């Protein structure tokens, strides 16, 4: 399968690479990605030869997809269920924003 990976500028920046199909362990869920976004965090490193994240790392942590496999120990998830990533960081769960489900506006959020 294909993935977008970050390489140093001298090695071509971002490149589509071939990666092996994921193995679904007993506690895992495998998601077929239907759409992924390249966000500001990805673009921040586009022309940088060093930084806080690793080279050869797969990009696109903002995604939507569908569950295609679940491990034997997985509860509360089903094959065929549609999912999206939650990149809201660590939230408190008790402030007014969290109580309304608006985790992006959490007053105590840690990223």
ZAMINU-907325 format. One record per atom (N, C-alpha, C): chain; y, z, x; atom name; residue number from 1. Coordinates in Angstrom, 3 decimals, padded with zeros to 6 digits, always signed. Layout:
chain:A; y:Y; z:Z; x:X; atom:CA; n:NUM
...
END
This chain:
chain:A; y:-001.170; z:+000.000; x:+000.837; atom:N; n:1
chain:A; y:+000.000; z:+000.000; x:+000.000; atom:CA; n:1
chain:A; y:+001.236; z:+000.000; x:+000.885; atom:C; n:1
chain:A; y:+002.382; z:-000.311; x:+000.326; atom:N; n:2
chain:A; y:+003.632; z:-000.424; x:+001.075; atom:CA; n:2
chain:A; y:+004.456; z:+000.852; x:+000.956; atom:C; n:2
chain:A; y:+005.240; z:+001.138; x:+001.999; atom:N; n:3
chain:A; y:+006.162; z:+002.272; x:+001.986; atom:CA; n:3
chain:A; y:+007.370; z:+001.913; x:+002.842; atom:C; n:3
chain:A; y:+008.522; z:+002.472; x:+002.509; atom:N; n:4
chain:A; y:+009.732; z:+002.300; x:+003.301; atom:CA; n:4
chain:A; y:+009.809; z:+003.463; x:+004.281; atom:C; n:4
chain:A; y:+009.848; z:+003.152; x:+005.581; atom:N; n:5
chain:A; y:+009.857; z:+004.193; x:+006.605; atom:CA; n:5
chain:A; y:+011.109; z:+004.084; x:+007.462; atom:C; n:5
chain:A; y:+011.559; z:+005.218; x:+007.968; atom:N; n:6
chain:A; y:+012.738; z:+005.271; x:+008.827; atom:CA; n:6
chain:A; y:+012.302; z:+005.183; x:+010.282; atom:C; n:6
chain:A; y:+012.893; z:+004.229; x:+010.993; atom:N; n:7
chain:A; y:+012.697; z:+004.080; x:+012.425; atom:CA; n:7
chain:A; y:+014.064; z:+004.163; x:+013.081; atom:C; n:7
chain:A; y:+014.119; z:+004.419; x:+014.371; atom:N; n:8
chain:A; y:+015.393; z:+004.412; x:+015.084; atom:CA; n:8
chain:A; y:+016.026; z:+003.029; x:+015.023; atom:C; n:8
chain:A; y:+017.349; z:+002.989; x:+015.148; atom:N; n:9
chain:A; y:+018.092; z:+001.728; x:+015.086; atom:CA; n:9
chain:A; y:+017.528; z:+000.702; x:+016.073; atom:C; n:9
chain:A; y:+017.156; z:+001.165; x:+017.257; atom:N; n:10
chain:A; y:+016.611; z:+000.263; x:+018.273; atom:CA; n:10
chain:A; y:+015.288; z:-000.360; x:+017.843; atom:C; n:10
chain:A; y:+014.622; z:+000.256; x:+016.869; atom:N; n:11
chain:A; y:+013.337; z:-000.251; x:+016.394; atom:CA; n:11
chain:A; y:+013.445; z:-000.895; x:+015.021; atom:C; n:11
chain:A; y:+014.679; z:-001.204; x:+014.590; atom:N; n:12
chain:A; y:+014.858; z:-001.942; x:+013.346; atom:CA; n:12
chain:A; y:+015.322; z:-001.133; x:+012.157; atom:C; n:12
chain:A; y:+015.662; z:+000.136; x:+012.338; atom:N; n:13
chain:A; y:+016.136; z:+000.946; x:+011.206; atom:CA; n:13
chain:A; y:+015.024; z:+001.186; x:+010.198; atom:C; n:13
chain:A; y:+015.278; z:+000.879; x:+008.929; atom:N; n:14
chain:A; y:+014.258; z:+001.020; x:+007.889; atom:CA; n:14
chain:A; y:+013.369; z:-000.216; x:+007.864; atom:C; n:14
chain:A; y:+012.064; z:-000.003; x:+007.661; atom:N; n:15
chain:A; y:+011.114; z:-001.116; x:+007.560; atom:CA; n:15
chain:A; y:+010.069; z:-000.799; x:+006.502; atom:C; n:15
chain:A; y:+009.600; z:-001.851; x:+005.836; atom:N; n:16
chain:A; y:+008.443; z:-001.716; x:+004.949; atom:CA; n:16
chain:A; y:+007.204; z:-001.727; x:+005.836; atom:C; n:16
chain:A; y:+006.338; z:-000.743; x:+005.628; atom:N; n:17
chain:A; y:+005.117; z:-000.642; x:+006.425; atom:CA; n:17
chain:A; y:+003.915; z:-000.510; x:+005.497; atom:C; n:17
chain:A; y:+002.743; z:-000.783; x:+006.037; atom:N; n:18
chain:A; y:+001.494; z:-000.560; x:+005.306; atom:CA; n:18
chain:A; y:+001.005; z:+000.854; x:+005.601; atom:C; n:18
chain:A; y:+000.628; z:+001.566; x:+004.569; atom:N; n:19
chain:A; y:+000.079; z:+002.917; x:+004.717; atom:CA; n:19
chain:A; y:-001.215; z:+002.999; x:+003.909; atom:C; n:19
chain:A; y:-002.122; z:+003.904; x:+004.282; atom:N; n:20
chain:A; y:-003.375; z:+004.016; x:+003.526; atom:CA; n:20
chain:A; y:-003.152; z:+004.580; x:+002.126; atom:C; n:20
chain:A; y:-004.032; z:+004.220; x:+001.220; atom:N; n:21
chain:A; y:-004.004; z:+004.797; x:-000.126; atom:CA; n:21
chain:A; y:-004.204; z:+006.308; x:+000.000; atom:C; n:21
chain:A; y:-003.495; z:+007.113; x:-000.781; atom:N; n:22
chain:A; y:-003.657; z:+008.567; x:-000.680; atom:CA; n:22
chain:A; y:-005.019; z:+009.028; x:-001.188; atom:C; n:22
chain:A; y:-005.516; z:+010.072; x:-000.572; atom:N; n:23
chain:A; y:-006.759; z:+010.706; x:-001.004; atom:CA; n:23
chain:A; y:-006.377; z:+011.853; x:-001.929; atom:C; n:23
chain:A; y:-007.061; z:+011.971; x:-003.033; atom:N; n:24
chain:A; y:-006.763; z:+013.019; x:-004.011; atom:CA; n:24
chain:A; y:-007.693; z:+014.202; x:-003.774; atom:C; n:24
chain:A; y:-007.132; z:+015.281; x:-003.223; atom:N; n:25
chain:A; y:-007.903; z:+016.500; x:-003.015; atom:CA; n:25
chain:A; y:-008.017; z:+017.301; x:-004.302; atom:C; n:25
chain:A; y:-008.742; z:+018.400; x:-004.286; atom:N; n:26
chain:A; y:-008.974; z:+019.177; x:-005.503; atom:CA; n:26
chain:A; y:-007.705; z:+019.767; x:-006.121; atom:C; n:26
chain:A; y:-006.665; z:+019.997; x:-005.327; atom:N; n:27
chain:A; y:-005.410; z:+020.565; x:-005.833; atom:CA; n:27
chain:A; y:-004.299; z:+019.525; x:-005.941; atom:C; n:27
chain:A; y:-004.632; z:+018.249; x:-005.806; atom:N; n:28
chain:A; y:-003.623; z:+017.193; x:-005.709; atom:CA; n:28
chain:A; y:-003.479; z:+016.367; x:-006.979; atom:C; n:28
chain:A; y:-002.354; z:+015.683; x:-007.040; atom:N; n:29
chain:A; y:-002.070; z:+014.674; x:-008.063; atom:CA; n:29
chain:A; y:-001.636; z:+013.423; x:-007.321; atom:C; n:29
chain:A; y:-002.166; z:+012.267; x:-007.678; atom:N; n:30
chain:A; y:-001.731; z:+010.996; x:-007.103; atom:CA; n:30
chain:A; y:-000.898; z:+010.277; x:-008.155; atom:C; n:30
chain:A; y:+000.296; z:+009.870; x:-007.742; atom:N; n:31
chain:A; y:+001.244; z:+009.212; x:-008.641; atom:CA; n:31
chain:A; y:+001.454; z:+007.778; x:-008.185; atom:C; n:31
chain:A; y:+001.333; z:+006.837; x:-009.115; atom:N; n:32
chain:A; y:+001.704; z:+005.452; x:-008.836; atom:CA; n:32
chain:A; y:+003.207; z:+005.347; x:-009.077; atom:C; n:32
chain:A; y:+003.938; z:+005.038; x:-008.011; atom:N; n:33
chain:A; y:+005.397; z:+004.965; x:-008.101; atom:CA; n:33
chain:A; y:+005.780; z:+003.673; x:-008.811; atom:C; n:33
chain:A; y:+006.566; z:+003.820; x:-009.858; atom:N; n:34
chain:A; y:+007.055; z:+002.668; x:-010.619; atom:CA; n:34
chain:A; y:+008.461; z:+002.278; x:-010.174; atom:C; n:34
chain:A; y:+009.273; z:+003.253; x:-009.755; atom:N; n:35
chain:A; y:+010.633; z:+002.998; x:-009.265; atom:CA; n:35
chain:A; y:+011.014; z:+004.124; x:-008.313; atom:C; n:35
chain:A; y:+011.751; z:+003.789; x:-007.264; atom:N; n:36
chain:A; y:+012.240; z:+004.793; x:-006.317; atom:CA; n:36
chain:A; y:+013.658; z:+004.429; x:-005.917; atom:C; n:36
chain:A; y:+014.446; z:+005.449; x:-005.629; atom:N; n:37
chain:A; y:+015.841; z:+005.238; x:-005.242; atom:CA; n:37
chain:A; y:+016.038; z:+005.637; x:-003.786; atom:C; n:37
chain:A; y:+016.930; z:+004.944; x:-003.144; atom:N; n:38
chain:A; y:+017.382; z:+005.326; x:-001.816; atom:CA; n:38
chain:A; y:+018.711; z:+006.035; x:-002.031; atom:C; n:38
chain:A; y:+018.761; z:+007.324; x:-001.715; atom:N; n:39
chain:A; y:+019.945; z:+008.123; x:-002.033; atom:CA; n:39
chain:A; y:+020.815; z:+008.325; x:-000.798; atom:C; n:39
chain:A; y:+021.860; z:+009.089; x:-000.968; atom:N; n:40
chain:A; y:+022.789; z:+009.372; x:+000.123; atom:CA; n:40
chain:A; y:+022.126; z:+010.026; x:+001.316; atom:C; n:40
chain:A; y:+021.146; z:+010.894; x:+001.080; atom:N; n:41
chain:A; y:+020.440; z:+011.534; x:+002.196; atom:CA; n:41
chain:A; y:+019.704; z:+010.495; x:+003.035; atom:C; n:41
chain:A; y:+019.127; z:+009.489; x:+002.396; atom:N; n:42
chain:A; y:+018.448; z:+008.416; x:+003.127; atom:CA; n:42
chain:A; y:+019.462; z:+007.566; x:+003.887; atom:C; n:42
chain:A; y:+020.558; z:+007.215; x:+003.233; atom:N; n:43
chain:A; y:+021.560; z:+006.341; x:+003.842; atom:CA; n:43
chain:A; y:+022.302; z:+007.030; x:+004.983; atom:C; n:43
chain:A; y:+022.420; z:+008.344; x:+004.919; atom:N; n:44
chain:A; y:+023.103; z:+009.103; x:+005.974; atom:CA; n:44
chain:A; y:+022.451; z:+008.841; x:+007.329; atom:C; n:44
chain:A; y:+021.153; z:+008.593; x:+007.330; atom:N; n:45
chain:A; y:+020.413; z:+008.398; x:+008.575; atom:CA; n:45
chain:A; y:+020.180; z:+006.923; x:+008.914; atom:C; n:45
chain:A; y:+020.711; z:+006.005; x:+008.110; atom:N; n:46
chain:A; y:+020.389; z:+004.583; x:+008.280; atom:CA; n:46
chain:A; y:+020.736; z:+004.072; x:+009.672; atom:C; n:46
chain:A; y:+021.928; z:+004.367; x:+010.176; atom:N; n:47
chain:A; y:+022.362; z:+003.857; x:+011.480; atom:CA; n:47
chain:A; y:+022.346; z:+004.926; x:+012.563; atom:C; n:47
chain:A; y:+021.558; z:+005.952; x:+012.391; atom:N; n:48
chain:A; y:+021.526; z:+007.060; x:+013.339; atom:CA; n:48
chain:A; y:+020.225; z:+007.005; x:+014.128; atom:C; n:48
chain:A; y:+020.335; z:+007.145; x:+015.458; atom:N; n:49
chain:A; y:+019.142; z:+007.120; x:+016.301; atom:CA; n:49
chain:A; y:+018.478; z:+008.482; x:+016.447; atom:C; n:49
chain:A; y:+019.136; z:+009.520; x:+015.997; atom:N; n:50
chain:A; y:+018.521; z:+010.844; x:+015.990; atom:CA; n:50
chain:A; y:+019.098; z:+011.598; x:+014.811; atom:C; n:50
chain:A; y:+018.487; z:+012.682; x:+014.457; atom:N; n:51
chain:A; y:+018.999; z:+013.428; x:+013.320; atom:CA; n:51
chain:A; y:+018.055; z:+014.532; x:+012.926; atom:C; n:51
chain:A; y:+018.337; z:+015.125; x:+011.791; atom:N; n:52
chain:A; y:+017.556; z:+016.275; x:+011.358; atom:CA; n:52
chain:A; y:+016.204; z:+015.880; x:+010.780; atom:C; n:52
chain:A; y:+016.067; z:+014.625; x:+010.343; atom:N; n:53
chain:A; y:+014.768; z:+014.216; x:+009.789; atom:CA; n:53
chain:A; y:+013.992; z:+013.403; x:+010.814; atom:C; n:53
chain:A; y:+012.717; z:+013.220; x:+010.565; atom:N; n:54
chain:A; y:+011.830; z:+012.562; x:+011.520; atom:CA; n:54
chain:A; y:+011.928; z:+011.048; x:+011.433; atom:C; n:54
chain:A; y:+011.726; z:+010.411; x:+012.583; atom:N; n:55
chain:A; y:+011.498; z:+008.975; x:+012.583; atom:CA; n:55
chain:A; y:+010.114; z:+008.724; x:+011.995; atom:C; n:55
chain:A; y:+009.903; z:+007.514; x:+011.526; atom:N; n:56
chain:A; y:+008.632; z:+007.095; x:+010.928; atom:CA; n:56
chain:A; y:+008.315; z:+007.874; x:+009.659; atom:C; n:56
chain:A; y:+009.318; z:+008.500; x:+009.054; atom:N; n:57
chain:A; y:+009.089; z:+009.234; x:+007.810; atom:CA; n:57
chain:A; y:+009.340; z:+008.316; x:+006.622; atom:C; n:57
chain:A; y:+008.563; z:+008.511; x:+005.566; atom:N; n:58
chain:A; y:+008.670; z:+007.668; x:+004.375; atom:CA; n:58
chain:A; y:+009.854; z:+008.119; x:+003.541; atom:C; n:58
chain:A; y:+010.639; z:+007.158; x:+003.072; atom:N; n:59
chain:A; y:+011.862; z:+007.425; x:+002.320; atom:CA; n:59
chain:A; y:+011.604; z:+007.264; x:+000.823; atom:C; n:59
chain:A; y:+012.621; z:+007.584; x:+000.014; atom:N; n:60
chain:A; y:+012.533; z:+007.384; x:-001.431; atom:CA; n:60
chain:A; y:+011.999; z:+008.591; x:-002.168; atom:C; n:60
chain:A; y:+012.584; z:+009.766; x:-001.919; atom:N; n:61
chain:A; y:+012.098; z:+010.996; x:-002.559; atom:CA; n:61
chain:A; y:+012.584; z:+011.132; x:-004.004; atom:C; n:61
chain:A; y:+013.413; z:+010.207; x:-004.456; atom:N; n:62
chain:A; y:+013.830; z:+010.182; x:-005.862; atom:CA; n:62
chain:A; y:+013.043; z:+009.065; x:-006.534; atom:C; n:62
chain:A; y:+012.105; z:+009.434; x:-007.398; atom:N; n:63
chain:A; y:+011.184; z:+008.427; x:-007.934; atom:CA; n:63
chain:A; y:+010.770; z:+008.734; x:-009.363; atom:C; n:63
chain:A; y:+010.212; z:+007.717; x:-009.993; atom:N; n:64
chain:A; y:+009.561; z:+007.844; x:-011.300; atom:CA; n:64
chain:A; y:+008.225; z:+007.125; x:-011.201; atom:C; n:64
chain:A; y:+007.218; z:+007.666; x:-011.849; atom:N; n:65
chain:A; y:+005.907; z:+007.044; x:-011.772; atom:CA; n:65
chain:A; y:+004.963; z:+007.569; x:-012.832; atom:C; n:65
chain:A; y:+003.690; z:+007.272; x:-012.619; atom:N; n:66
chain:A; y:+002.656; z:+007.649; x:-013.576; atom:CA; n:66
chain:A; y:+001.477; z:+008.238; x:-012.813; atom:C; n:66
chain:A; y:+000.931; z:+009.333; x:-013.328; atom:N; n:67
chain:A; y:-000.222; z:+009.973; x:-012.695; atom:CA; n:67
chain:A; y:-001.442; z:+009.063; x:-012.850; atom:C; n:67
chain:A; y:-002.098; z:+008.772; x:-011.708; atom:N; n:68
chain:A; y:-003.284; z:+007.910; x:-011.740; atom:CA; n:68
chain:A; y:-004.565; z:+008.661; x:-011.374; atom:C; n:68
chain:A; y:-004.435; z:+009.805; x:-010.671; atom:N; n:69
chain:A; y:-005.604; z:+010.628; x:-010.340; atom:CA; n:69
chain:A; y:-005.174; z:+012.092; x:-010.282; atom:C; n:69
chain:A; y:-006.085; z:+012.971; x:-010.683; atom:N; n:70
chain:A; y:-005.839; z:+014.412; x:-010.538; atom:CA; n:70
chain:A; y:-007.070; z:+015.065; x:-009.929; atom:C; n:70
chain:A; y:-006.843; z:+016.106; x:-009.139; atom:N; n:71
chain:A; y:-007.939; z:+016.848; x:-008.531; atom:CA; n:71
chain:A; y:-008.638; z:+017.746; x:-009.536; atom:C; n:71
chain:A; y:-009.837; z:+018.170; x:-009.175; atom:N; n:72
chain:A; y:-010.670; z:+018.995; x:-010.062; atom:CA; n:72
chain:A; y:-010.022; z:+020.321; x:-010.453; atom:C; n:72
chain:A; y:-009.180; z:+020.883; x:-009.591; atom:N; n:73
chain:A; y:-008.564; z:+022.186; x:-009.862; atom:CA; n:73
chain:A; y:-007.211; z:+022.079; x:-010.568; atom:C; n:73
chain:A; y:-006.734; z:+020.877; x:-010.821; atom:N; n:74
chain:A; y:-005.402; z:+020.687; x:-011.416; atom:CA; n:74
chain:A; y:-005.450; z:+020.963; x:-012.912; atom:C; n:74
chain:A; y:-004.538; z:+021.789; x:-013.370; atom:N; n:75
chain:A; y:-004.411; z:+022.116; x:-014.797; atom:CA; n:75
chain:A; y:-003.035; z:+021.644; x:-015.279; atom:C; n:75
chain:A; y:-002.896; z:+021.416; x:-016.549; atom:N; n:76
chain:A; y:-001.609; z:+021.099; x:-017.192; atom:CA; n:76
chain:A; y:-001.043; z:+019.721; x:-016.856; atom:C; n:76
chain:A; y:-001.777; z:+018.874; x:-016.180; atom:N; n:77
chain:A; y:-001.354; z:+017.497; x:-015.915; atom:CA; n:77
chain:A; y:-002.480; z:+016.574; x:-016.341; atom:C; n:77
chain:A; y:-002.129; z:+015.336; x:-016.747; atom:N; n:78
chain:A; y:-003.134; z:+014.390; x:-017.224; atom:CA; n:78
chain:A; y:-002.899; z:+013.012; x:-016.627; atom:C; n:78
chain:A; y:-003.986; z:+012.294; x:-016.378; atom:N; n:79
chain:A; y:-003.888; z:+010.899; x:-015.959; atom:CA; n:79
chain:A; y:-003.149; z:+010.133; x:-017.055; atom:C; n:79
chain:A; y:-002.223; z:+009.288; x:-016.649; atom:N; n:80
chain:A; y:-001.427; z:+008.509; x:-017.592; atom:CA; n:80
chain:A; y:-000.078; z:+009.127; x:-017.902; atom:C; n:80
chain:A; y:+000.087; z:+010.399; x:-017.569; atom:N; n:81
chain:A; y:+001.358; z:+011.084; x:-017.831; atom:CA; n:81
chain:A; y:+002.453; z:+010.516; x:-016.929; atom:C; n:81
chain:A; y:+003.641; z:+010.276; x:-017.507; atom:N; n:82
chain:A; y:+004.781; z:+009.786; x:-016.732; atom:CA; n:82
chain:A; y:+005.534; z:+010.973; x:-016.131; atom:C; n:82
chain:A; y:+005.971; z:+010.816; x:-014.882; atom:N; n:83
chain:A; y:+006.626; z:+011.908; x:-014.164; atom:CA; n:83
chain:A; y:+007.831; z:+011.387; x:-013.381; atom:C; n:83
chain:A; y:+008.749; z:+012.299; x:-013.078; atom:N; n:84
chain:A; y:+009.879; z:+012.006; x:-012.186; atom:CA; n:84
chain:A; y:+009.964; z:+013.126; x:-011.161; atom:C; n:84
chain:A; y:+010.572; z:+012.829; x:-010.023; atom:N; n:85
chain:A; y:+010.761; z:+013.864; x:-009.010; atom:CA; n:85
chain:A; y:+011.884; z:+014.797; x:-009.433; atom:C; n:85
chain:A; y:+011.799; z:+016.032; x:-008.996; atom:N; n:86
chain:A; y:+012.855; z:+017.012; x:-009.243; atom:CA; n:86
chain:A; y:+013.438; z:+017.389; x:-007.894; atom:C; n:86
chain:A; y:+014.619; z:+016.907; x:-007.622; atom:N; n:87
chain:A; y:+015.268; z:+017.152; x:-006.338; atom:CA; n:87
chain:A; y:+016.437; z:+018.112; x:-006.480; atom:C; n:87
chain:A; y:+016.310; z:+019.047; x:-007.408; atom:N; n:88
chain:A; y:+017.421; z:+019.959; x:-007.667; atom:CA; n:88
chain:A; y:+017.506; z:+021.092; x:-006.652; atom:C; n:88
chain:A; y:+016.545; z:+021.223; x:-005.765; atom:N; n:89
chain:A; y:+016.565; z:+022.308; x:-004.793; atom:CA; n:89
chain:A; y:+016.020; z:+023.591; x:-005.399; atom:C; n:89
chain:A; y:+016.251; z:+024.712; x:-004.734; atom:N; n:90
chain:A; y:+015.793; z:+026.020; x:-005.225; atom:CA; n:90
chain:A; y:+016.862; z:+026.579; x:-006.150; atom:C; n:90
chain:A; y:+016.504; z:+026.812; x:-007.395; atom:N; n:91
chain:A; y:+017.465; z:+027.299; x:-008.389; atom:CA; n:91
chain:A; y:+017.097; z:+028.717; x:-008.819; atom:C; n:91
chain:A; y:+018.087; z:+029.425; x:-009.387; atom:N; n:92
chain:A; y:+017.866; z:+030.835; x:-009.749; atom:CA; n:92
chain:A; y:+017.066; z:+031.002; x:-011.031; atom:C; n:92
chain:A; y:+017.230; z:+030.080; x:-011.983; atom:N; n:93
chain:A; y:+016.502; z:+030.155; x:-013.240; atom:CA; n:93
chain:A; y:+017.097; z:+031.079; x:-014.282; atom:C; n:93
chain:A; y:+018.174; z:+031.802; x:-013.944; atom:N; n:94
chain:A; y:+018.733; z:+032.771; x:-014.894; atom:CA; n:94
chain:A; y:+020.221; z:+032.579; x:-015.193; atom:C; n:94
chain:A; y:+020.927; z:+031.762; x:-014.441; atom:N; n:95
chain:A; y:+022.349; z:+031.549; x:-014.721; atom:CA; n:95
chain:A; y:+022.488; z:+030.726; x:-016.007; atom:C; n:95
chain:A; y:+023.684; z:+030.654; x:-016.590; atom:N; n:96
chain:A; y:+023.855; z:+029.887; x:-017.829; atom:CA; n:96
chain:A; y:+023.394; z:+028.429; x:-017.717; atom:C; n:96
chain:A; y:+023.669; z:+027.783; x:-016.578; atom:N; n:97
chain:A; y:+023.237; z:+026.388; x:-016.415; atom:CA; n:97
chain:A; y:+021.715; z:+026.289; x:-016.425; atom:C; n:97
chain:A; y:+021.038; z:+027.158; x:-015.681; atom:N; n:98
chain:A; y:+019.570; z:+027.137; x:-015.641; atom:CA; n:98
chain:A; y:+018.970; z:+027.438; x:-017.006; atom:C; n:98
chain:A; y:+019.546; z:+028.386; x:-017.718; atom:N; n:99
chain:A; y:+019.022; z:+028.728; x:-019.041; atom:CA; n:99
chain:A; y:+019.108; z:+027.555; x:-020.010; atom:C; n:99
chain:A; y:+020.036; z:+026.617; x:-019.739; atom:N; n:100
chain:A; y:+020.157; z:+025.413; x:-020.572; atom:CA; n:100
chain:A; y:+019.351; z:+024.251; x:-020.001; atom:C; n:100
chain:A; y:+018.665; z:+024.480; x:-018.872; atom:N; n:101
chain:A; y:+017.880; z:+023.420; x:-018.251; atom:CA; n:101
chain:A; y:+018.688; z:+022.493; x:-017.373; atom:C; n:101
chain:A; y:+019.932; z:+022.841; x:-017.080; atom:N; n:102
chain:A; y:+020.815; z:+022.016; x:-016.252; atom:CA; n:102
chain:A; y:+020.774; z:+022.532; x:-014.815; atom:C; n:102
chain:A; y:+019.632; z:+022.340; x:-014.148; atom:N; n:103
chain:A; y:+019.406; z:+022.922; x:-012.833; atom:CA; n:103
chain:A; y:+020.340; z:+022.376; x:-011.761; atom:C; n:103
chain:A; y:+020.830; z:+021.159; x:-011.923; atom:N; n:104
chain:A; y:+021.752; z:+020.597; x:-010.936; atom:CA; n:104
chain:A; y:+023.057; z:+021.375; x:-010.866; atom:C; n:104
chain:A; y:+023.399; z:+022.105; x:-011.927; atom:N; n:105
chain:A; y:+024.644; z:+022.882; x:-011.964; atom:CA; n:105
chain:A; y:+024.407; z:+024.372; x:-011.730; atom:C; n:105
chain:A; y:+023.239; z:+024.750; x:-011.244; atom:N; n:106
chain:A; y:+022.941; z:+026.154; x:-010.966; atom:CA; n:106
chain:A; y:+023.979; z:+026.719; x:-010.005; atom:C; n:106
chain:A; y:+024.514; z:+027.894; x:-010.340; atom:N; n:107
chain:A; y:+025.540; z:+028.515; x:-009.499; atom:CA; n:107
chain:A; y:+024.964; z:+029.138; x:-008.235; atom:C; n:107
chain:A; y:+023.655; z:+029.319; x:-008.173; atom:N; n:108
chain:A; y:+023.001; z:+029.941; x:-007.015; atom:CA; n:108
chain:A; y:+022.088; z:+028.963; x:-006.271; atom:C; n:108
chain:A; y:+022.207; z:+027.681; x:-006.550; atom:N; n:109
chain:A; y:+021.282; z:+026.675; x:-006.009; atom:CA; n:109
chain:A; y:+021.324; z:+026.623; x:-004.486; atom:C; n:109
chain:A; y:+020.143; z:+026.549; x:-003.881; atom:N; n:110
chain:A; y:+019.995; z:+026.336; x:-002.446; atom:CA; n:110
chain:A; y:+019.358; z:+024.976; x:-002.242; atom:C; n:110
chain:A; y:+019.915; z:+024.201; x:-001.345; atom:N; n:111
chain:A; y:+019.363; z:+022.865; x:-001.093; atom:CA; n:111
chain:A; y:+018.714; z:+022.837; x:+000.266; atom:C; n:111
END
